[in-house]
């Protein structure tokens, strides 16, 4: 039964993806990114951390650069040129004014028509959601509004930088309302982008294969929208 409306990207020229860690965009989201970049939409990634606390057998000093390099490869696969990784501490991201400030600055610089992030719910469907995902998602919601307010973070509004109004907030794994259609090629690129995190995934002994995981997400989304493959999202039109 079709329960999700197809998301119409008409009018979207730029997208900013804001997540906590390397690999967060690759659980289905990067397949939609591959579709967008193929259509000429400019997509940028903002990662709040380098994921340096994510591998138990390697120190943060080793893990951070390794995961950043894997993310760069994943971005190249789906056509993302602009990758920014901030220096917030992995595992300790806060829904704070400072986090909002840094995301709002990125929004004002990138001027996206849509921002995509992960769910901020505690129960994310697959289990209890990571604290960094929850803090990041909530900070993104607030930062979108902050970026459009000329009286917030006024120190940023210099040298031609101005407030910016984002039209859409798209949240993955978050009580979906819409589906972003993905082609067979988009699926393949989405799988390849997750597989680019090879060292990280190798350290997760019970992790599904990239093929199984991404195909499962996009097949499930497609079934809800009457499509072969689709990324399910909750689409908020920002007022």
N, C-alpha and C positions, 0 to 999 in steps of 0.2 A: 504494500500500500504506500502510495506517495504521500509523505508527510512534510517534506521540506521544499520550500520554494527555491528556485534557482536564483543565485545571486548574480545580478547584472552588473558587470564591471564598466559599463558605459560611463564615460566622464572621468574615470580614474586614470590619472597620468603617473602618479607617484604613490608608492606604498612604503611605509616604514614598519619593519618587523622588530618588536621589542620583546626580548626574552631574557631569562636569567643566565643560561649556560650554553656553551657549545653543545650541539646536538638537539636542543629543544625544538628548533624549527623543522627538524628532519623527521618527525613522527607524523608525516602526512602533509604538513604545511609546506614543505619545500616543493612538493609536487605541484601545488597551486602556484607557487612562485615561478616554477618553470613555465607554466602556462602564461603567466603575466609577462614575464620577460620576453617570451616568444612573440607576444602581441605588441611589444615596444613599450610596455609599462616599465618605468624605472623603479627598481626595488632596492632598498637599503636595509641592512641589518644593524641593530644595536643590541649588543650583549652586555648585560650589567656586570658579569664576572667572566673570568677565563676558565671557570670550572676546575680550579686548581686543587680543590679538596675532594675531587670525585674519584680518585683511584687509590685504593688502600695500600697498594704495594709500591707506589711512587710518592716521593715528597711533592708538596705543592710547587716547589721551585722547578721540578722536572715536569710535573703534570700540566701546569699552566701553558708553557710554550708549546708542548705537544698537542694539547687540545685546541689551542688557537690555530696551529698549522692544519689540523684536521678540519677545523671549521672553514678555513680559507679554501681548502680543496672542495669542501661541500658546496660553498658559495659559487666557486668557479663552474661546477657541474650544472647548476641551475641558472647561471647567467647573472649572478649578483656581484657587482664590482665593488660597491661601497660597504665595507665591513668595519664596524667600530666596536672595540671591546673595552669596556670601562674597567676600573680597578676596584670595584666594590668587592668585599670579601665573600667568597663562595661559602654558602651555608649560613651566612649571617646578614643577608640582604634585608633591609628594613623598609617598611612602608612609612617613609619619613619625608619631611620637607626637603631634605637634601637629595633624596632619590627622585622626588618629583621635579626638583629643580633641574637635575641633569637630563631627565627624559624630556622635559619641556624645552630645554635648549636644543636637543636633537630634533624635536618636532619643528621648532621654529627654523632650524637650519635646513632640514630636508623638505619642508612644506608638503607633507603627504596628504593625499586625498583620503587615504585609508591607513589606519594603524592596525596591525595584527599582533595579538599576544595570546598567551595560554590562559586557561581557566584559573580563577582565583578562589574557586570553591575548595573547601576542606576535603570533601568527598568528591574525587575527580572521576569516579566511575571505575578506574582500574585499582583504586585503593586510596589511602590518605595522601593528599597532595603535598609535595615538598614545600617547605616554608618559603624558599626563594621564589617558587612559582607563584605562591599566594601573594607574597609581598610585591612582586613585580607587577602582577596583574592589577592589583588595587592601585599601585602607584601610576600605572599607565592610564587608568580611568581618570584619576585626578589630574595627571599631567596634561592630558588632552584639553581639559578645561582650563588649566593654568596657562597653557601656551596661547590660548585665545584671549586671555585677559591682559590688557595693556598695563594694568596696575600691579601685576604679580611678576616677580623676578625682573624688575625694571632695569637692573644692571645689564641684562642681556640685550636690551634694545638699543644697541649702538651700531655704528658703521653700516647702517642700512638694514639691520636685522629688525624684523617687526613681528607683532603677534601673528598667530596663524590659526585658522579654524579648520580642523579636520572634519570631514563629512561622516566617515564611517569608522567605527571600532568593530573589529572582527575578532571574536574569541574562539579559540579551538577547544574541543573537549568540554564544552560549556553549554549544556542544554540547547542544542542546535535548533535554529530557526530556518537556516538557509543552507544551500549546498553550492560549492564552487566546482563547476564541471572540470574534470581532468581527463585528458586524452591518454591513450596507451603510451605515447611518448612521454607525457608528463609523469605517468606512473613509473616508467623505467628510470627517468632522471631522479625522481624522488627516492626510489630504492637505492640508486647509486650514490646519492648524496648522504643517505644514512650510512651506507657501507663505508663511506670515506672516514668515518669515525672508528677506524679499524682497531686501534690500540685500546681505545676506551671500551668498545663493545667486547673485545677479547677478555677484558677484565671482569665482565659481567657474565658469569658462567651459565646463568639461567635465562639469558635474554633471548627472545625470539629472533629468528633471522631477519635481516632487513626486508627480504622479499615477503615473508609471511606477515610481518608487522604492518608495513606500508600498504600492501595489498588488502589486508584485512580492514584497515581504516577506510581506505578509499572505496572498497567494495560495499562496505556497510553504509557509507554515506551515499553511494550511488543508488543502492536499493531504496533508500528513503526518499530519493528525488526522481525516481524513474530513469536513472542514468546508469551507464556501466560503471563509471568511477566518478567519485566526487568527494571533496573535503567538506565535512559538516562543520558549520560555524554558527555561532550566535552573532547576528549582524545587528548592531546598535546604530541607528542614525543619530548622530550627535546634534543636539539642539543648542 
